[in-house]
Amino acid sequence: MRRSCDCVAASRAPLRRQLYARLVRLVVLLTAMACPNPVEAATRSLAATSRHGAIRIDGKLAEADWARARAATGFWQQQPQEGEPPRFQTEFRVLYDAEALYVGIRAYDPDPAEVRGLLTRRDADSSSDWLYVGIDSYYDRRTAFMFGMNAAGVQRDLLLFDDTKADDSWNAVWTGDVSIDDHGWVAEFRIPLSQLRFSSRADPVWGIQVRRVVQRTTEETLWTPTPRASPRFVSLFGDLTGVERGRRQRRLEMLPYVLGGASLSATTSDDPFGDAPVPAYRTGLDFRYGVTSNLTVSGTINPDFGQVEADPSQINLTAQEIFFADKRPFFLEGRDILRFDLDDGGGSSETLFYSRRIGAAPHGDGSELGDFSRQDANTSILGAAKLSGKTANGWSVGLMDALTAEEQAEVRHLNGAREYTIVEPMANYAIARVKKDVNGGRTSIGVGATSVHRRLKGTGFDDLHDSAYSGGVSLDHRSAADMWTFNLRLVGSHVRGSKTAIAGTQQAFQRYYQRPDADHLHFDPDLTRLRGLGGIGSVRRMGGTRWRGGLGFDTRTPGFEVNDVGFQRESDYIQGWGWVQLRDQTPGRVFREYYLNISGWTLSTFGAENVVNGGNFNSFATLNSFWRGNAGYMFNDMRVDTKRLRGGPSIRAERRHRTWLNVDSDARKRISASTSGAFWAVPGAQSRGTEASVSLVTQALSNLNVSLGPSFNHRIDDRQFVAETSDAAGENHYVLGRIEQVTLGLTVRANYTILRNLSLQLYAQPFLSSGRYTDYKEPDQPQASTYADRFHAFAASELEHEDGRYTVTRTDQTSAFSFDAADFDFGELRSNVVLRWEYTPGSTLSFIWAQGRSATHDDGQFDLGPDLERVLDAEGEHVVLLKLSHWFGA
């Protein structure tokens, strides 16, 4: 839970001075930390060998060129016994020509029959023996392209950035093969230079790392030593020299696609759109062009941005938006450069650029204007392009622009009349991010900016911003001794629109300018623009083998707003936090490793309202049996809740407790399980909840993986918001109720890999949730010290229920008011089947069948049998698609 502010009144000046003073202290501390520069271990180096003859990628390494190439040996054990000689020896060689880099790795094993390779879909991280090669072709000591294969030949590729972070959604087009023989196993890679990014220097040096994982012993070894306690990874790569690339080649890749299919939805008998299938057909093109060897332009024309696996079902009874990750390929590529996070690693997902805003569901709904309507589920993207890459002198550049179409819904009336209405205006989205690495890659300074422009004239969308801008600066620094890190983000926002649009922004959940007891907030219905600022900073001790910790702050002014193309949960808060960790990664008699963490935080609004002071103790451990688990306890000493009444006055809050336990069995086994459970309570408000989930994974065959994930949630909350309403005298009333909610879900996944390039995927998720309300009430004295004294509980004689609506006539008031009953039962079933054939590298043929159905009821009583039966009996929507995409490139 968070809050933040708008620095507009002189009365808040002391708070600003305190914040600036803390920033100055952090900068002084950073300077002191950066002074020492201890001598580092010598960097390992390997010279690549030019290829003379043909190389057949078969996992054999039988060609004469491989025998000529220099072998790199002397691998270093990272796990389980760090620094000890490896049990299994490994060596590798590197060849090159004008078009590709070739890497051959020999993994010796005295018992080749025990080498394990599971046949899975590409990019699946299975419990197998793995060999990886990482290439830092920028040689910036921060970015690398990682390619891996397991002993069955399944490929993985990852993009490493900011030295230690990884993006497994990055995909490259490359080839490789493996073989198992009497000496162990071999992996052979051919990596086209077109898939790498590098400078045009005449004598290039690249970074290189090779990593081996032995599944049955969990031994992990690397060519260049990388201690587990080190806050570095890419910057510890060895050097690869001698790769002579000759004349620079322009890289052009094209991926056209053709899609055809139909959707079928059951409708009522008088629906003019009928039960006839709706054809779906589309063609488009994705392309990438290498402007230089390290800068790439990528674009898309009429893209297909369908996501194969649906977002998880949820019931959201809060006013906050739920974050869902983007899985669309165009937006995944280069996101390491475009991203501008606002949470400093806290996991809130807040960011200046949230790509799912582009092509999202239309803001309007045609069904509100007629008896029947038809419209697309998502806004069409007419085109998008971006420039991304990194220059030889350390400049990272990311620019993106996208144009979305004006969307219309077809509306039909019972009298036969037809009309078309706009449900989404045309919009343009632009994002820019530039970073500069200095100090040998230890320091990164950057700027970022976003803009949104909508063509609103004549559309009737007065509640949307016609333009929105955000921007910020970033600083990331790692001390010379790799012991400390310093991070800082300063951001700002500016939105413009009609009075209606800005009034809606002022009254949104993030800020609630209309809150009557907030002296630092003022709702102005005549505003046509709103500005805000924010800042996030931290200093952390990330080196050392035993003790780590950090201090940080996070703040947003009330006017800060980036949700037009970003993701932001709250504003109007000033938060400070700190944490300390004790860790031991040396295997002992019981534990292979363990961590103990303690943290604390405090949060206030810019009106000096102390919202919460909290703390957390948690631990994580891995046993020698390879079982692992974590447990913890957290308390939030809530002082005041400024959001509970959703624009009404703040209400005094109660202390909240939460405890949890998660246990994972040995993932190497044929059957493994993960279990989690949590309990929370607010004793002062007679509220509590229980959460439990299990994930059962079975490797039924070496190429068949099945997982079942049931989940259960039961909560009783005496303060659940129900409605804001008013009486005849214009007096506002904020109704709360005691909810008992039961949620049950099950996620089923099955992946059957027929061949390395042919797979069948099944996904299904039934979901049920019911909520029943009792004990309706409204706050009379929201700041009373006793919980019961804060509310007037409606007596039975004061409530009248008719046709799903309650009318309240309080005995101590003359004006009545009413609100809708909020009981609900919701059930949903989503499923899909995907058959995917990668007939050549980068080219695929996919068959997709998806269906979804849902049912609602309003008695609020959870009853598994009848609730599930209603969902299964509901009319569903079926979609069948066939998509062919073919890759053209080097």
Backbone hydrogen bonds, N-H to C=O, Kabsch-Sander energy under -0.5 kcal/mol:
donor,donor_aa,acceptor,acceptor_aa,energy
4,S,571,S,-1.6
4,S,572,D,-4.0
5,C,556,R,-5.3
6,D,557,T,-0.6
8,V,6,D,-1.9
12,R,9,A,-1.8
13,A,10,A,-1.6
15,L,12,R,-0.5
16,R,12,R,-1.7
17,R,13,A,-2.6
18,Q,14,P,-2.2
19,L,15,L,-2.1
20,Y,16,R,-2.8
21,A,17,R,-2.3
22,R,18,Q,-1.9
23,L,19,L,-1.9
24,V,20,Y,-2.2
25,R,21,A,-2.1
26,L,22,R,-2.1
27,V,23,L,-2.1
28,V,24,V,-2.3
29,L,25,R,-2.5
30,L,26,L,-2.5
31,T,27,V,-2.2
32,A,28,V,-1.9
33,M,29,L,-2.2
34,A,30,L,-1.8
35,C,32,A,-0.8
46,L,239,D,-2.3
48,A,46,L,-0.5
48,A,241,T,-3.2
49,T,94,V,-2.2
51,R,96,Y,-2.9
56,R,54,A,-0.5
57,I,55,I,-0.6
58,D,56,R,-1.5
66,W,63,E,-0.8
67,A,63,E,-1.0
68,R,64,A,-1.7
69,A,65,D,-1.7
72,A,92,F,-2.9
73,T,71,A,-0.5
76,W,222,L,-3.6
77,Q,84,E,-0.7
78,Q,220,E,-2.9
79,Q,220,E,-1.7
82,E,80,P,-0.9
83,G,77,Q,-3.0
84,E,81,Q,-2.0
91,E,106,R,-2.0
92,F,72,A,-1.5
93,R,104,G,-2.2
95,L,102,Y,-2.7
96,Y,49,T,-1.5
97,D,100,A,-2.1
101,L,191,I,-2.6
102,Y,95,L,-3.0
103,V,189,F,-1.7
104,G,93,R,-2.3
105,I,187,A,-2.9
106,R,91,E,-2.8
107,A,105,I,-0.6
107,A,185,W,-3.0
108,Y,89,Q,-2.0
108,Y,106,R,-0.7
109,D,183,H,-2.4
114,E,111,D,-2.4
115,V,112,P,-1.5
119,L,702,S,-1.8
120,T,118,L,-0.9
123,D,155,Q,-2.9
124,A,121,R,-1.8
126,S,124,A,-1.4
128,S,126,S,-1.9
129,D,116,R,-3.2
130,W,213,V,-1.7
131,L,149,M,-2.1
132,Y,211,R,-2.8
133,V,147,F,-3.0
134,G,209,Q,-3.4
135,I,145,F,-2.6
136,D,134,G,-0.5
136,D,207,G,-2.5
137,S,135,I,-1.2
139,Y,136,D,-0.5
144,A,160,L,-2.1
145,F,135,I,-2.5
146,M,144,A,-0.5
146,M,158,L,-2.9
147,F,133,V,-2.8
148,G,156,R,-2.9
149,M,131,L,-2.3
150,N,154,V,-1.5
151,A,116,R,-0.6
151,A,129,D,-1.4
153,G,150,N,-2.3
156,R,148,G,-2.3
158,L,146,M,-2.3
159,L,167,D,-2.0
160,L,144,A,-3.1
160,L,158,L,-0.5
161,F,165,K,-2.3
163,D,142,R,-2.6
164,T,162,D,-1.9
165,K,161,F,-2.1
167,D,159,L,-2.4
170,W,167,D,-0.9
174,W,172,A,-0.7
175,T,190,R,-2.0
177,D,188,E,-1.9
179,S,186,V,-1.7
181,D,184,G,-2.2
184,G,181,D,-1.0
185,W,107,A,-2.4
186,V,179,S,-2.7
187,A,105,I,-2.2
188,E,177,D,-2.8
189,F,103,V,-3.0
190,R,175,T,-2.8
191,I,101,L,-3.2
193,L,99,E,-2.8
194,S,99,E,-0.5
195,Q,192,P,-1.9
196,L,193,L,-1.3
198,F,293,S,-2.0
199,S,137,S,-0.6
206,W,240,L,-2.7
207,G,136,D,-2.1
208,I,238,G,-2.4
209,Q,134,G,-1.8
211,R,132,Y,-2.1
212,R,221,T,-2.6
213,V,130,W,-2.4
214,V,219,E,-2.9
215,Q,213,V,-0.7
217,T,214,V,-0.6
218,T,214,V,-1.5
219,E,214,V,-0.8
220,E,79,Q,-2.3
221,T,212,R,-2.0
222,L,76,W,-2.5
223,W,210,V,-1.7
230,S,227,P,-1.5
234,V,163,D,-2.2
236,L,233,F,-1.7
237,F,234,V,-2.0
238,G,208,I,-2.2
239,D,44,R,-3.5
240,L,206,W,-3.7
241,T,46,L,-2.5
241,T,239,D,-0.5
242,G,204,P,-0.5
244,E,242,G,-1.2
245,R,243,V,-0.7
252,L,250,R,-0.6
253,E,288,R,-3.2
254,M,888,F,-2.5
255,L,286,D,-3.5
257,Y,284,G,-2.2
258,V,884,L,-2.4
259,L,282,R,-3.0
260,G,882,L,-2.3
261,G,280,A,-1.6
262,A,880,V,-2.1
263,S,278,V,-2.1
264,L,878,H,-2.9
266,A,876,G,-1.2
271,D,268,T,-1.6
274,G,271,D,-1.5
278,V,263,S,-3.5
280,A,261,G,-3.1
282,R,259,L,-2.4
284,G,257,Y,-1.7
285,L,301,I,-1.9
286,D,255,L,-1.4
287,F,299,G,-2.4
288,R,253,E,-2.9
289,Y,297,V,-3.1
290,G,251,R,-3.8
291,V,289,Y,-1.2
291,V,295,L,-1.0
292,T,295,L,-1.6
296,T,388,S,-3.0
297,V,289,Y,-3.1
298,S,296,T,-0.5
298,S,386,K,-3.0
299,G,287,F,-2.5
300,T,384,A,-2.7
301,I,285,L,-2.8
302,N,382,L,-1.3
305,F,303,P,-0.8
308,V,306,G,-0.6
310,A,308,V,-0.5
316,N,314,Q,-0.6
317,L,315,I,-0.7
331,F,328,R,-0.6
332,L,328,R,-1.2
332,L,329,P,-0.5
333,E,329,P,-1.8
335,R,332,L,-1.6
337,I,334,G,-1.2
338,L,334,G,-1.6
339,R,335,R,-2.0
342,L,350,E,-2.8
346,G,343,D,-1.2
351,T,567,F,-1.7
352,L,340,F,-2.1
354,Y,352,L,-0.5
354,Y,565,V,-3.4
355,S,353,F,-0.6
357,R,354,Y,-2.2
358,I,355,S,-1.6
359,G,357,R,-0.6
360,A,357,R,-1.1
364,G,423,V,-3.0
368,E,365,D,-1.6
369,L,366,G,-1.9
370,G,366,G,-0.5
371,D,412,R,-0.8
372,F,412,R,-2.3
374,R,410,E,-1.9
379,T,360,A,-2.3
382,L,380,S,-0.7
382,L,403,L,-1.7
383,G,403,L,-1.3
384,A,300,T,-2.0
385,A,401,D,-2.4
386,K,298,S,-3.1
387,L,399,L,-2.5
388,S,296,T,-2.6
389,G,397,V,-1.5
390,K,294,N,-1.7
391,T,395,W,-2.9
394,G,391,T,-1.6
396,S,394,G,-0.6
396,S,435,K,-3.3
397,V,389,G,-2.8
398,G,433,R,-2.5
399,L,387,L,-2.8
400,M,431,I,-2.7
401,D,385,A,-2.7
402,A,429,Y,-2.5
403,L,383,G,-2.6
404,T,427,A,-2.7
405,A,380,S,-2.6
407,E,405,A,-0.5
407,E,424,E,-2.2
409,A,421,T,-2.9
410,E,374,R,-2.6
411,V,409,A,-0.6
411,V,419,E,-3.3
412,R,372,F,-3.0
413,H,417,A,-2.2
416,G,413,H,-2.1
419,E,411,V,-2.3
421,T,409,A,-2.2
423,V,407,E,-2.6
424,E,407,E,-1.4
427,A,404,T,-1.5
428,N,453,H,-2.7
429,Y,402,A,-2.8
430,A,451,S,-2.5
431,I,400,M,-2.5
432,A,449,A,-2.9
433,R,398,G,-2.6
434,V,447,V,-2.7
435,K,396,S,-2.4
436,K,445,I,-3.0
437,D,394,G,-2.2
438,V,443,T,-2.9
441,G,438,V,-0.6
442,R,439,N,-1.4
443,T,438,V,-2.0
444,S,476,D,-2.9
445,I,436,K,-2.5
446,G,474,S,-2.5
447,V,434,V,-2.8
448,G,472,G,-2.3
449,A,432,A,-2.7
450,T,470,S,-2.7
451,S,430,A,-2.4
452,V,468,A,-2.1
453,H,428,N,-2.3
454,R,466,D,-2.5
455,R,426,M,-2.7
456,L,454,R,-1.1
459,T,456,L,-2.5
460,G,456,L,-0.6
462,D,460,G,-1.3
464,L,461,F,-1.2
466,D,496,R,-1.2
467,S,496,R,-1.5
468,A,452,V,-1.9
469,Y,494,H,-3.0
470,S,450,T,-1.9
471,G,492,G,-2.1
472,G,448,G,-2.3
473,V,490,L,-2.3
474,S,446,G,-2.7
475,L,488,L,-2.4
476,D,444,S,-2.5
477,H,486,F,-2.8
478,R,442,R,-2.0
479,S,484,W,-2.8
482,D,479,S,-2.0
485,T,540,R,-2.3
486,F,477,H,-2.7
487,N,538,S,-2.4
488,L,475,L,-2.3
489,R,536,I,-3.0
490,L,473,V,-2.2
491,V,534,G,-2.4
492,G,471,G,-2.7
493,S,532,G,-2.3
494,H,469,Y,-2.7
495,V,530,L,-2.4
496,R,467,S,-2.7
497,G,528,T,-2.1
501,A,462,D,-0.7
502,I,498,S,-2.4
503,A,499,K,-2.2
504,G,500,T,-2.0
505,T,501,A,-1.8
506,Q,502,I,-2.4
507,Q,503,A,-1.7
508,A,505,T,-1.1
511,R,508,A,-1.8
512,Y,508,A,-2.4
513,Y,506,Q,-3.0
515,R,512,Y,-1.9
518,A,515,R,-1.5
519,D,517,D,-0.9
521,L,518,A,-1.4
524,D,522,H,-0.5
527,L,524,D,-1.4
530,L,495,V,-2.1
532,G,493,S,-1.8
533,L,5,C,-0.5
534,G,491,V,-2.3
535,G,555,T,-2.4
536,I,489,R,-2.6
537,G,553,F,-2.1
538,S,487,N,-2.4
539,V,551,L,-2.5
540,R,485,T,-2.5
541,R,549,G,-3.1
542,M,483,M,-1.7
542,M,540,R,-0.8
543,G,483,M,-1.8
548,R,581,Q,-2.3
549,G,541,R,-1.3
550,G,579,W,-2.1
551,L,539,V,-2.3
552,G,577,W,-2.3
553,F,537,G,-2.5
554,D,575,Q,-2.2
555,T,535,G,-2.6
556,R,573,Y,-2.1
557,T,533,L,-3.1
560,F,557,T,-1.8
565,V,562,V,-1.1
566,G,562,V,-2.4
567,F,351,T,-2.7
571,S,510,Q,-1.7
572,D,3,R,-0.6
573,Y,3,R,-1.6
573,Y,556,R,-1.8
574,I,604,S,-2.7
575,Q,554,D,-2.8
576,G,602,T,-2.2
577,W,552,G,-2.3
578,G,600,G,-2.1
579,W,550,G,-2.1
580,V,598,I,-2.6
581,Q,548,R,-3.3
582,L,596,L,-2.8
583,R,546,R,-2.6
584,D,594,Y,-2.4
588,G,591,F,-3.5
592,R,622,T,-3.2
593,E,622,T,-1.4
594,Y,584,D,-1.9
595,Y,620,F,-2.9
596,L,582,L,-2.9
597,N,618,N,-3.0
598,I,580,V,-2.3
599,S,616,N,-2.5
600,G,578,G,-2.3
601,W,614,G,-2.2
602,T,576,G,-2.1
603,L,612,V,-2.4
604,S,574,I,-2.2
605,T,609,E,-1.8
606,F,4,S,-0.7
608,A,605,T,-1.5
610,N,608,A,-0.7
611,V,603,L,-1.7
611,V,609,E,-0.9
612,V,603,L,-1.6
613,N,637,D,-1.1
614,G,601,W,-2.4
615,G,635,F,-2.3
616,N,599,S,-2.1
617,F,633,Y,-2.7
618,N,597,N,-2.1
619,S,631,A,-2.7
620,F,595,Y,-2.1
621,A,629,G,-2.4
622,T,593,E,-2.5
623,L,627,W,-3.1
624,N,590,V,-2.0
626,F,623,L,-1.9
628,R,664,D,-2.5
629,G,621,A,-2.2
630,N,662,N,-2.0
631,A,619,S,-1.7
632,G,660,W,-1.8
633,Y,617,F,-2.8
634,M,658,R,-3.2
635,F,615,G,-2.3
636,N,656,R,-2.5
637,D,613,N,-3.0
637,D,635,F,-0.5
638,M,636,N,-1.8
639,R,611,V,-2.9
640,V,611,V,-1.2
641,D,651,I,-3.2
642,T,640,V,-0.7
646,R,643,K,-1.7
648,G,645,L,-0.6
651,I,641,D,-2.1
652,R,782,P,-3.0
653,A,639,R,-1.2
656,R,636,N,-2.6
657,H,681,A,-2.7
658,R,634,M,-2.4
659,T,679,F,-2.4
660,W,632,G,-2.0
661,L,677,G,-2.5
662,N,630,N,-2.8
663,V,675,T,-2.6
664,D,628,R,-3.4
665,S,673,A,-2.8
669,K,666,D,-1.5
672,S,697,V,-2.7
674,S,695,S,-2.1
675,T,663,V,-3.1
676,S,693,S,-2.4
677,G,661,L,-2.2
678,A,691,E,-2.5
679,F,659,T,-2.5
680,W,689,G,-2.2
681,A,657,H,-2.3
682,V,687,S,-2.9
685,A,682,V,-1.9
686,Q,683,P,-1.5
687,S,682,V,-1.6
688,R,716,I,-2.4
689,G,680,W,-2.3
690,T,714,H,-3.2
691,E,678,A,-2.6
692,A,712,F,-2.6
693,S,676,S,-2.3
694,V,710,P,-2.3
695,S,674,S,-2.9
696,L,708,L,-3.1
697,V,672,S,-2.9
697,V,695,S,-0.6
698,T,706,V,-2.8
699,Q,670,R,-3.1
700,A,698,T,-1.3
701,L,704,L,-1.5
704,L,701,L,-1.2
705,N,751,N,-2.3
706,V,698,T,-2.4
707,S,749,R,-2.8
708,L,696,L,-2.5
709,G,747,T,-2.2
711,S,745,G,-2.5
712,F,692,A,-3.1
713,N,743,T,-2.3
714,H,690,T,-2.7
715,R,741,Q,-2.2
716,I,688,R,-3.3
717,D,739,I,-2.0
720,Q,717,D,-0.8
720,Q,737,G,-1.8
722,V,735,V,-2.7
723,A,735,V,-1.4
725,T,733,H,-2.7
727,D,731,E,-1.7
728,A,816,A,-0.7
730,G,727,D,-2.0
733,H,725,T,-3.3
735,V,723,A,-3.0
735,V,733,H,-0.6
736,L,777,K,-2.9
737,G,720,Q,-2.1
738,R,774,T,-3.3
739,I,717,D,-2.4
739,I,737,G,-0.7
740,E,772,R,-2.1
741,Q,715,R,-2.5
741,Q,739,I,-0.5
742,V,770,S,-2.3
743,T,713,N,-2.8
744,L,768,L,-2.8
745,G,711,S,-2.2
746,L,766,P,-1.9
747,T,709,G,-1.3
748,V,746,L,-0.5
748,V,764,A,-2.9
749,R,707,S,-2.2
750,A,762,L,-2.1
751,N,705,N,-2.8
752,Y,750,A,-0.5
752,Y,760,L,-3.0
753,T,703,N,-2.7
753,T,751,N,-0.6
754,I,752,Y,-0.8
754,I,758,L,-1.3
755,L,758,L,-1.9
758,L,755,L,-1.3
759,S,836,R,-2.4
760,L,752,Y,-2.9
761,Q,834,V,-2.8
762,L,750,A,-2.8
763,Y,832,N,-2.3
764,A,748,V,-2.2
765,Q,830,R,-3.0
767,F,828,E,-2.5
768,L,744,L,-2.8
769,S,826,F,-2.5
770,S,742,V,-2.4
771,G,824,F,-2.6
772,R,740,E,-2.0
774,T,738,R,-2.1
777,K,736,L,-2.4
778,E,792,H,-1.5
780,D,790,R,-2.2
781,Q,790,R,-1.1
784,A,781,Q,-2.3
789,D,786,T,-0.5
790,R,786,T,-0.6
790,R,787,Y,-1.5
791,F,788,A,-0.9
792,H,778,E,-3.1
793,A,791,F,-0.6
794,F,776,Y,-2.1
798,E,795,A,-1.7
799,L,795,A,-0.6
799,L,796,A,-0.9
800,E,807,T,-1.9
802,E,800,E,-0.5
802,E,805,R,-2.6
805,R,802,E,-1.0
806,Y,819,F,-3.2
807,T,800,E,-2.7
808,V,817,F,-3.8
809,T,798,E,-2.3
809,T,807,T,-0.5
813,Q,810,R,-1.4
817,F,808,V,-1.9
819,F,806,Y,-2.3
821,A,804,G,-2.3
824,F,771,G,-2.2
825,D,857,H,-2.3
826,F,769,S,-3.0
827,G,855,A,-2.5
828,E,767,F,-2.6
829,L,853,R,-2.5
830,R,765,Q,-1.5
831,S,851,Q,-2.2
832,N,763,Y,-2.5
833,V,849,W,-2.6
834,V,761,Q,-2.6
835,L,847,F,-2.5
836,R,759,S,-2.7
836,R,834,V,-0.6
837,W,845,L,-2.3
838,E,757,N,-2.9
839,Y,837,W,-1.2
840,T,843,S,-1.0
843,S,840,T,-2.6
844,T,885,S,-1.7
845,L,837,W,-2.3
846,S,883,K,-2.8
847,F,835,L,-2.5
848,I,881,L,-2.6
849,W,833,V,-2.4
850,A,879,V,-2.6
851,Q,831,S,-2.6
852,G,877,E,-1.8
853,R,829,L,-1.9
855,A,827,G,-2.3
857,H,825,D,-2.2
862,F,860,G,-0.6
867,D,863,D,-2.8
868,L,864,L,-2.5
869,E,865,G,-2.3
870,R,866,P,-2.2
871,V,867,D,-1.4
872,L,868,L,-2.4
873,D,869,E,-2.1
874,A,870,R,-0.8
874,A,871,V,-0.8
877,E,852,G,-2.6
878,H,264,L,-2.8
879,V,850,A,-3.0
880,V,262,A,-2.6
881,L,848,I,-2.8
882,L,260,G,-2.6
883,K,846,S,-2.7
884,L,258,V,-2.6
885,S,844,T,-2.7
886,H,256,P,-1.8
888,F,254,M,-2.9
